[in-house]
């Protein structure tokens, strides 16, 4: 049940008055333009009053009854039989009122020559009035319903993206804190530098990643900090390369997309190899396209980068943020895992 405040009721009444006045004014002007007689203030007043009485007394009542009573109570609730019966009653009954009432009003109120008007003409007019008002009302209801569905869908997507981000961040920080713990046990001189890098990463994820899009430059700095953190711990395991060719660092991209592929390369490859490990990370962007290519090897005892919530989450995020605007190819051959991702940045 809808509960309207006094301000809402007043606003709705004002809107209805303005709409009716606009319709009356438009019809009046169209009659004046089509009138072959000389235009005078008296003719304007006469046309305006005639049209006002016709619309308010003969046309508006069946329209309001149809729109605010019959449609919501019977048509919307799929009580079609009663709806059709009521429409027929209104069309025939009010058609007779229009057929007999309009000539009388014109004759006695506005001194127009009396013209016989057959009831059939009034019924025909009522059919047109009911048909137009029903179609307009159903179109309005469909538009409002579609807007609500779109709003609900947008809210759902934002919530889902937020949850996916929250799943990715703790997963990454868990691994990084493990790195910090390992270095602290070794009493490494690199520990302060690691803490500083971790602080920069936390600032980025806590503050910058609140926005739906971030600059590519900020995302690259985040990736570089992540790589430096890993190099501090895994420098003896192999080689990590990061090649970048960036057209415009201010170009926008969804945050925390690229890092997942890099993190998985470490988690399922580098972390399980004592030596000869490698990660080749390449990122190229133009005004229209971002192209990420990453390859890493993994040990024979590992399954590659197939597991973990990170990869599944990033696939889900890509489908939500870049629908029909991304291409992701993931392949595994022998002991080499590759990811080839293209994003449309337009």
N, C-alpha and C positions, 0 to 999 in steps of 0.2 A: 504494500500500500504506500502510495506517495504522500509525503507530508511536506507541504509547501509553507514557507515562511510568508509573513505579510509582505515583505519586500519583493519576494519572488512573485507573489500574486500580482502585485502592483506592476511589476516589470512585464509580466505576461499580458496583463490587460492593456498596458501602454503599447506593446508590440502589436496586439490585435487591432487597436484603434489606428495605429499608423499604417498597418497593412490595408485595412479597409479604406482609409482615407486616400491612400495611394491608388488603389484600384478605382475608386470613385473619380479621382482626378484624371487618371489616364483615360477612362471611358468618356468622361466629359470632354476632354480635349479632342479625342478622336471624333466625337459627334460634331463638335464645332468645326473641325477641319473639313469634315465631309459635308457640312451644311452649305448649300449654295447661296443662302441668303446673307445679307450683310451682317457682319458680326457686331453685336452691341453688348453692353454690360447687362442689359435685361435678359438677352438670350442666354448669356453665360450663366446668370443666376437661375434661370428657368431650367436649363439643362442640368445644372448641378443638383438642384433640389429634386428633380424627377429621378435622376439616376440614384441619388442618395436614398430616397424612399424605396425605390425598386430593389436595390441591393440589400438594405437593412431589413425591410419588411417581407420581401418575397424570396430572396436568394439566400441570405445569410442563415435564416432559421434552419432549413433542411440541411445545409452544409454543416452547421455546428452539431445538429442532432446526429448526422451520419459520422462525423469525425470524432466526436467526443463521447458518444454513447453506443451507437450500433457497431462501429468497427472494433473498438477495444473490448466491448462486452460480448460480442458474438463472433465476428469474423476472426479476430486474433485468437480467440479461444476455440476456434474450429466448430462453432455451432452454426453450421452453414445453412441449415434449413430455416431456422428462426431468422437468420440474417437476411435471407432472400425474401421471406414473407414480409418482414418489416420494411425492406426496401420497396417492395411492390406497393405496400400500403402508402408509404411516403410519396412514391412517384405518382401514383394515381390520385391520392387525396390532395397532395399539395399541387399537383399539376392542374387540378380543377380550380384550386384557389388562385393560382397564377392566371389561368385562362380567363376567369371571370373578374378577378380583382384588379389586374393591371389596367384594363380599359376603363374601369370605374374610377380608379385613382387619377388616371390621366385626365379624365373628363371633368370630375367634380373638384379636384384639387388644383389642377393646372390649366383648366379651361381649354383642353384639347378637344377636337371633334371626336365624338364617340365612335369607336370602331369595334365592331363585333370581333371577338377573339374566340375561336373554337377551343374547347377543352383539350382537344388532341394536340394543339400547338403548345399548351402549357405542359402536357405530359411529355412531349418531345423535349421541351426545354429542361424538364426535371431529369430526364434520362441523361442529357448532356451534363447537367450540373452534378448529379450523383457520380457519374463516371469519372469526370475530371477530379472532383474532390477526393474520391476513393483512390485514384491512381497517384495523386499528389501526396496524400497521407501515407499510403503504403511505401512510396518512394522515400519519403522523409523517415519513416520508421526503419526502412532497410538501411539508409545512410547512417542513422544514429546507431543501429545495431552493429553495422560494420565498423564504425568508429570505436565502439566499445570493445569489439573483438580485437581490433588492431592494437588498442591500448593495453588490453590484457596480455596480448601476445608480446608486445614490446616490454611490458613489465616482467613477463616470464623470462624473456631472453636476457634482460639485464640481470635478473636474479641468478639465472643459470650461469652467465658469464662470470658474475661475482663469485659464485661458489667454485667454479672451475679455477679461477685465479687463486682463491684461497687454498685449493688443493695443491696447486703447483708451488706456491711460495713456501709452505712448511716443508714440503718434500726437498726443495733446494736447500733451505737453511739447515735442515737436518744433516745433509751431506757435508755442507760447509763447516758446521760445528764439529763434525767428526774430524775434518781436516785440522781444524784449530786444536782439537784435543790431542791429536797425534803429534803435532809439532810442539805442543806444550810439554808433552811427556819427554820429548827429545831435548827440551830446553833450547830450542832453536832460536837463533838471533832473528830469524825471519818472522817470529810470532807477532811483534808489534806491527810490521808491515801488513801481515795477514789480517790483523784486527782492523787496521785502517781501511783496507780494501772491503772487508765485510761491512764496515760502517757505511761506506759509500754505496754499496749494493743495497743495504737496508733502507737508506734514505731514498734511493731511487724507487724501490718497490713500495715503500710506505706512502710517499708523497706524490712522485711523478706518475706512478701507474694508476692513480685514482681516475685519471682521464681515460676516455675510451680509445684515444689515439695519442701517441707520443712521437717526438721527432726521431728520425732514423739515427741522427747523431747521438742522442741520449741512449738509444738502444745499443749502439755500437760500443759506447763507453762502458755500458753494463756488461756486454759480452767480453770486452777486453779485461775488465776487472775479474770476471769469472775465470778467464783463461790464466791470468796471472796467479790467482789463488791456486789453481790446479798445478801450474808449473812449479810453484814453491814446494808442493808435496811430491809431485810425480816426475821431477826433472830427470831422474835416473831410469825411468821406464821407457822413454822413447821421445818422439818429436811431435810437437804441436805447431801447426802453421795456421796463420789467419791472414788471408789475402782479401783486400777490400778495394772496390772501385765505386765510389759514391758520387753521383752527379750533384745531388742537393741534400745536405744533411738535415735541412729543415723539413723535408718531406715527411708526411705523417704515416705511421704504421701502428697496428695494434700492439700493445705491450706484451711482453712475456711469451711471444710466439716463437722466436728464433732460438731462445735460450734452451728450450726443452730438447731440441734435437742435439745441441751441443752437450747438454747434461747427460743425455742418454748415451752418447758416444763415450763419455768417461765412465759412466756407471756400468755399462755392459761390455766395455772394451778395455780401456786403459787401466781401470782399477783391478782387472783380473790377469794382467800380463806383467811379468817380471822384467822383460826387455823386448826391444824391437816393436814396441807399440807405436802407432801413428794415428794422428787425426789431422786431416786436411780440411780446413774450413774456408770457404770462399763466399763472399757476399758482393753482389753487384746490383746497383740500382740506377734507374733512369727516372725521368719524370713520370713514366707510366707503369714501370715494372720493377719489382724487387726479385732478384734471383739468388736463391741460397743453394749452395751445393756443399755437402759434407760427406766425407768418407772416413771410415775408421776400420781397423782390423780388430779381431777378437780371437780369443784362444779356442782351441778345438773343443774344449769342455763346456764352452758357453754357447748359448743359442743366438747370440748376437743381440740386437737391440729390441727384440720383439716384446719383452715384458714391461711391466711398470705402468703406473697410472699416468705418468707424464705424457707418453706418446698418445695414448687414447684420449687424454684431455685436450691435447693440442689439435688432434683431428676434429674433435667436437667443436672446439673454438673456431677453427677454420671454417667449418660448415655453417656456423652461426654468424660470424663476422664477415666472411668473404664468400657468401653463397654465389656459385657460378662465376667467381672471380679469383679462383686459385687452382693450381694444378700441383698435386703432390704425388711423387713417385718414390716409392721405397723398395729397395731391392737388396738381396743378400746372395752373394756368389762366393763360394768357397768360404774363406774366413774374412771377407770384406763386406761391410755393411755401408750402403750409400743412401743418401736422402737428397732428392732434387725437388725443390719447392719454388714455384713461381707465384707471385702475388700481384694482382692488378691494383695499383695504387691510386687510380683515378676515382 
